[in-house]
Amino acid sequence: MERESEGTRWPDPDRGGQAGRSASRAAPVASTVDREERRSRLSSVIADEIVPRLLRIHREIRRAEVLAAPGPDEIAAFGALAMGRDGTLAQAYFEKLRADGHSFEWLCTHLLAPTARHLGGLWEQDLCDFVDVTLGLGRLQEILARFGAPAETRVLDERHCALLISTPGEKHLFGLEIVAESLRGAGWRVRVERGFDAVRSAAAVAAEWVGVVGVTLSGETGLESAARIIESVRRASLNPRVGVIVGGPAFANSPPRVAQVGADAVAADGPAAVIVARQLLAGQRGGR
């Protein structure tokens, strides 16, 4: 141990003599070695950490550019394909986007749903024949069914059960189907009922335990109907802590309406509905 200690002791330059001269000659060498070591470490950090991070950021930026949402012209063009004579063209375009790396959920939110709204707008403005719009929506429905959750998707938790309802007279139902497919893909058992009033909605939740009920609404004229449905659901549900989500144009950018109809939350699209449904279910401690 003593030899080891002596071997690591630096000469004292103040003592002069040979030891001092040796130290003065050795110092620049030691300093050079130290600088080289620091440079080596810096190079390693740059090569092993900084460069990979920059590459990841670059890839993320490029991916963000690729995933830019389709504009109005692209939505209109895809809608024209859906209404065209050859129904396979819209499907082929959708398949190409899937092959390019776009997820099914992303395409539902940024392509299928906006296209369905576009077709509905064409009909409401009398710019398209009802038959053509119906044909186009039907083809969007086929794409949704083909690329959506497989029928054999296993429900991992029996509490993951959702009832989705459209109010009487509701015409814009494609968004409800997208929400249903998103939930099924996330392992939920989903039942979709169209045109249900308060009585039929109450009967549905009284006959089967459900964790979450979703209600869609397009226009504000249906707010009273939606409120009656939600009230009847809460009274009749086998699940006293049932969660209620609303969605559709009637609630877009109108948070007060969510509370007005007695709902717990709003979801703008399918992926958002999955997140909100999970949150509501997680809050139902001892709900079954």
N, C-alpha and C positions, 0 to 999 in steps of 0.2 A: 504494500500500500504506500510506503514511503517513497519508493522509487517512482511509482505511478504519480504521486503528488509532486515530486521534484520534476518529473518530466513535463508536467503541465504548467510549471512556474515560468512566467515571462521574465527575462532579464530586466533589471532596473537601469534605464539609460543614465540616471543621475550618478550612478556609481562610476561611470567612465570606464576606461580600459577596453579590453577586448570584448567583454560582454556588451558594453554600450555600443561599440562599433558594429558588433554583430546584429544587435537589435535594430540599429538605424538602417542597416542593409536589408534586414528581413522584413521591416515594416511595409515598404512598397510592394514586396512580393505578396505578403499576406493581404494587403489592400486589393491588389489585382485579382487574387484568387477569390476574395469576397465579392468583388464586382462581377466576376464571371459566374459565380454561384447565383447571385441575384438575377442576373440576366437569364440564366438557365431556368430558374424558377418562374420568372415572368413569362418566358416563352412557353413553358409548360401550362401555366394558367391560361394564357391566350389560346393555345392549341386545344386544351382539354375542356375549358369552361366557356370562355368568352365567344369563341368562334361557333361552337355548337348552339349557344344561346341565340346568337345573331341569325344563324341559319333557321332555327325554329321560328323566330320572330318573322323572318322573311317568308317562310312557308305559311305561317298563320295569316300574314297580310295577303299573300297570294290567294289563299283559300277564301279569305273574306271577300276578295274581289270576285272570285268565281261564284260565291254564294250570294251575290247581290240579287235582291228580289226582282223578279220580272217587272218591267214597266207596263203601262197601259197598252202600248202597241203590241207587246208580246202576249199579254193576256187576251187581247182582241184576236190576235192571230191564232192562238191555241183554241179559243172559242169557235173560230171559223172552222178549224180542223174537226172539232167535235161535232159540229152541225153539218159537215160536208158529206158527200155521197159515200166516200170511202172511210168507214169508221175506224179502220186500222191505222190511219195516219196519226190520229191523236194518241193512240196507244203506243205507236212506235216512237213518237216524240217523247212521251213520258218515260219509256224504257231507256231512251238515249240519255235523258237527264239522270236517271237512276245509275246508269253505267258510268256517268261522269262523276259520280260520288255524292250526289244529292240524296239525302235521307228521305224516306217515305214521309216522315212527320214534317220535314221542311217543305216538301212538295205539296202536301195537303194544305199547309198554312199559306204558302206564298204563290201557289199555282192553281190548285183545284178549287179552293174556296173562293178566291177572287174571280176565277173564271165563271163559277156558278153565279156569283153576284152580277157579273157582267152580262151573262145571258138573261138573267131575270130583269136587269135594267133595259135590255133591248126590247123585251116583251112589254114591259110597263110603258115604254116610250113609243110603242107601236112601230118599232124599227125592224121587227122580225116577226115572222109567223109563229103562232103558238105551237104548231106541230114541229117546226124546226128547233125551237127552244126546248121542247120536251125531248126531242131526239138527242140534242146536245147534252142535256142533263142526264139522260139515260146512259149515254156513253161515259160521262164522268163517273156515274155510279158504277159502271162495269169496271173502270180502271180502279176505283176505290176498293171494290170487292176482290179484284184479282191480286192487287199488290198489298192489300191490308193484312191484318192479322189472320193467320191460318185458323181454320175452323177448329182444329184440335188443340189450340192454345190452352194450356192447363191453368186453372185458377188455383193459385198457391194458398190463398186464404179465403175461406168461405165468406168472410165478412166483406170481401171485395165484390160487392154486388151493387149494381147501379140501375136505376130506372130513369130513362130519358123521355121527357114528355114534350110534345108540341101542343100549344094551345089551339082551341077550335078556330078554324079559318086560317091558320098559319100556312103560308105558301112556300116560304123559303126554308126547306127542310134539309138541304144538302149539308149545311153546317152541322146539323144534328148527327148526320151519318158519319161525318169526319170525327166528331167527338166520340161517337160509339166505337169506331175503329181504333182510335188512339187508346181508349180505355181497354179494349180487348187486347191490344198489343202489349199493354202493361200488365196483363194477367187478371183483368176484371171480367166478371160475368155481367153482360149488359142486355137489358131489355128495352126496346124502343117502341113507344106508343105514340101514334099521331092523332091529333085532334081530340085529346082527352080533356073533358071538363072536370070540375071539382069532384063530382060524384064518382066518376069512373077512376079518377086518380086516387081517391080515398080507398076505393075498393081494391085497387091494385096493391097498395102498400099494406092493406089490412090482411091480404091473402098470402103475402110473401115478405119475409124480412129483407130489407134493403139497407145498405149503409149510406148511400147517397142518392138523391133525386136531382135530376137536372131539368130545367125548364127553359125552353127557347122562345124568344119573342122578337118579332121584327119591328112592329109599330107601337107607338105609345098608346094607341087606342085600346090595346089589349092588356094594359097594366092592371086594371081591376080584375080581369079574368085570371091573370097570373097570380095575383094576390089571393084570390079565392082558392085557387088550386093549391097553393103553398100552405095556406091555413088548414085546408081539409087534410092535406098530407100529414101535417104535424099532429093533428088530432087523431087520425086513424092509424098511423104507422105502428107496426109491431116493434119498431125500433124507436123508443122515446127520444133518442138523441140523433135522429136522422139528420144528415147534413143536406142543405139545399143550395144548389148552384144555379145561377141564371146566366144566360148568354144570348147573343143575338144583337142586331143593330139597335134595338130599343134601349139597351144598357151601355152601349159604346159611349165612352166619355161622359157618362151620367151616373156617377157613383151614388147620389142620393136615391136613385130609383131602386137600387139593390135593397136598401133598408125599407123603402116604401112598400115593396111587395112582400117583405118579410123573409128574404133570402139571407143566407150566411155569407155568400161570396159571389163574385162574377168571374167568368173565364172567357177570354177573348178568342181562344182557339182550342184545338184538340190537346196539344202538349200542355197548355196551361190548365186545362180541365183535369188532366191526370195529376198534376202537382197539387191543385186545390183539393181534389177528391181525397188524395192521400193525407193531406193535412187535416181535413175534416174528420176522416176516419180515425186518425191517430188521437184526436181529441175526445173520442167516444169511449172513454174508459168505463169498462163494465156495462157497455151498451148492449150486450147480448148475453 
